Amino acid sequence: MSNIYAAKFATPFSVLGIRTEGGNLTGIEYLSRRVATLDPVNALAARVCRQVERYLDDPEILFDLPLACAGTDFQQRVWRVLCTIPSGTTLTYLDVARRLKSAPRPVGGACGANPIPLVIPCHRVVASSGIGGFMNARGGQPIEIKKWLLRHEHA
């Protein structure tokens, strides 16, 4: 993935690197809070930033953005389930797997491959025995971001 962002938006937990292409949101990356911000370079990036601001004010907001997610058929199915998890609610990897007649491990892999976290709320999926992983990590800054998001949503 190239390092070209349509915006870099500061939040309390990270600077969000926002990618757009062809009128669609194609990616959000959690960058260091020390990364310089970048004003939106197009109307969609500005819309994404406004909706993130609204989410920071009210975690109940429903994102309404055109998305283009590159992924396998299975990943797409997982991401569609994630989009049905309401703010303030969590499901386990096993819960999602049961909905898809699958297993928890591939669900975790699909969550880790999510190109548009926050909008596709993979942070709302937890392990049966605790918080689980986030962004293919089991500790460090990714888990701190997941904890922040879940606290913000009162989950």
C-alpha positions as CSV (number, residue, x, y, z in Angstrom):
1,M,0.0,0.0,0.0
2,S,1.4,3.4,-0.9
3,N,1.8,6.1,1.7
4,I,-0.4,8.6,-0.1
5,Y,-3.2,9.8,2.2
6,A,-6.2,12.0,1.4
7,A,-6.1,13.2,5.0
8,K,-4.3,12.6,8.3
9,F,-6.8,13.3,11.1
10,A,-5.8,13.7,14.7
11,T,-7.9,11.8,17.3
12,P,-7.2,11.2,21.0
13,F,-6.0,7.6,20.3
14,S,-4.1,8.0,16.9
15,V,-3.7,10.1,13.8
16,L,-5.9,8.4,11.2
17,G,-4.3,8.0,7.8
18,I,-7.3,8.2,5.4
19,R,-7.1,6.8,1.9
20,T,-9.7,7.4,-0.8
21,E,-9.8,6.3,-4.4
22,G,-12.4,6.7,-7.1
23,G,-15.0,8.3,-4.8
24,N,-14.7,5.5,-2.2
25,L,-13.0,5.3,1.2
26,T,-10.4,2.5,0.7
27,G,-8.4,2.6,3.9
28,I,-7.9,3.9,7.4
29,E,-4.6,3.4,9.2
30,Y,-3.8,4.1,12.8
31,L,-0.7,6.2,12.8
32,S,1.4,7.5,15.7
33,R,-0.1,10.5,17.5
34,R,3.2,12.3,16.6
35,V,2.6,12.1,12.9
36,A,1.8,15.5,11.3
37,T,-1.8,16.0,10.3
38,L,-2.9,16.7,6.7
39,D,-6.0,18.6,5.8
40,P,-8.3,16.7,3.5
41,V,-7.3,16.8,-0.1
42,N,-10.8,15.9,-1.5
43,A,-14.4,16.2,-0.6
44,L,-14.7,12.5,0.5
45,A,-11.7,12.8,2.8
46,A,-13.4,15.9,4.4
47,R,-16.6,13.9,4.8
48,V,-14.7,11.1,6.5
49,C,-13.1,13.5,8.9
50,R,-16.4,15.1,9.7
51,Q,-18.0,11.7,10.5
52,V,-15.0,10.7,12.6
53,E,-15.5,14.0,14.6
54,R,-19.1,13.1,15.0
55,Y,-18.1,9.7,16.3
56,L,-15.8,11.2,18.8
57,D,-18.6,13.4,20.1
58,D,-21.2,10.6,19.9
59,P,-20.1,6.9,19.6
60,E,-23.6,6.0,18.5
61,I,-23.1,7.6,15.1
62,L,-23.6,5.4,12.1
63,F,-20.9,6.0,9.5
64,D,-22.4,6.7,6.0
65,L,-19.6,6.5,3.6
66,P,-19.0,4.8,0.2
67,L,-16.5,2.0,0.8
68,A,-14.3,-0.1,-1.4
69,C,-12.6,-2.9,0.5
70,A,-10.3,-5.3,-1.2
71,G,-10.5,-8.7,0.4
72,T,-11.5,-12.3,-0.2
73,D,-15.1,-13.4,-0.2
74,F,-14.7,-14.7,3.3
75,Q,-13.2,-11.4,4.6
76,Q,-16.0,-9.5,2.9
77,R,-18.6,-11.7,4.7
78,V,-16.9,-11.1,8.1
79,W,-16.7,-7.3,7.5
80,R,-20.4,-7.3,6.7
81,V,-21.1,-9.0,10.0
82,L,-18.9,-6.5,11.8
83,C,-20.9,-3.6,10.4
84,T,-24.0,-5.0,12.1
85,I,-22.5,-4.8,15.6
86,P,-23.9,-1.8,17.4
87,S,-21.8,0.7,19.2
88,G,-21.4,-0.3,22.9
89,T,-21.7,-4.0,22.0
90,T,-19.1,-6.6,21.5
91,L,-19.2,-10.1,19.9
92,T,-16.6,-12.8,20.4
93,Y,-14.7,-14.2,17.5
94,L,-16.7,-17.4,18.1
95,D,-20.0,-15.5,17.9
96,V,-19.0,-14.1,14.5
97,A,-17.8,-17.5,13.4
98,R,-21.0,-19.2,14.3
99,R,-23.0,-16.6,12.3
100,L,-20.8,-17.5,9.3
101,K,-20.6,-21.3,10.0
102,S,-16.9,-20.9,10.3
103,A,-14.2,-21.0,13.0
104,P,-12.8,-18.2,15.3
105,R,-9.3,-18.2,13.9
106,P,-10.2,-17.2,10.3
107,V,-12.6,-14.6,11.7
108,G,-9.6,-13.1,13.6
109,G,-7.6,-13.2,10.4
110,A,-10.3,-11.3,8.6
111,C,-10.6,-8.8,11.4
112,G,-6.8,-8.2,11.2
113,A,-7.0,-7.7,7.5
114,N,-9.8,-5.1,7.8
115,P,-8.6,-2.1,5.6
116,I,-11.1,0.3,7.1
117,P,-11.1,-0.1,10.9
118,L,-13.3,2.2,12.9
119,V,-15.8,2.5,10.1
120,I,-15.9,-1.3,9.8
121,P,-15.7,-1.8,13.6
122,C,-13.4,-4.8,14.1
123,H,-12.6,-3.3,17.5
124,R,-16.0,-4.6,18.7
125,V,-14.8,-8.3,18.3
126,V,-13.2,-9.7,21.4
127,A,-11.8,-13.1,22.5
128,S,-13.9,-15.3,24.7
129,S,-11.3,-14.9,27.4
130,G,-10.6,-11.2,27.2
131,I,-9.9,-8.4,24.8
132,G,-8.2,-10.4,22.1
133,G,-6.0,-9.0,19.4
134,F,-6.3,-5.9,17.2
135,M,-4.5,-5.0,14.0
136,N,-2.7,-8.3,14.1
137,A,-1.2,-7.5,17.5
138,R,-1.8,-8.9,21.0
139,G,-0.3,-6.0,22.9
140,G,1.2,-2.5,22.7
141,Q,-0.4,0.5,21.0
142,P,-2.9,-1.5,18.9
143,I,-4.5,-2.9,22.1
144,E,-4.5,0.5,23.8
145,I,-6.4,1.9,20.8
146,K,-8.9,-1.0,21.0
147,K,-9.4,-0.4,24.7
148,W,-9.9,3.3,24.1
149,L,-12.5,2.7,21.4
150,L,-14.4,0.2,23.6
151,R,-14.3,2.6,26.6
152,H,-15.5,5.4,24.3
153,E,-18.5,3.3,23.2
154,H,-19.2,2.2,26.8
155,A,-18.8,-1.5,25.7
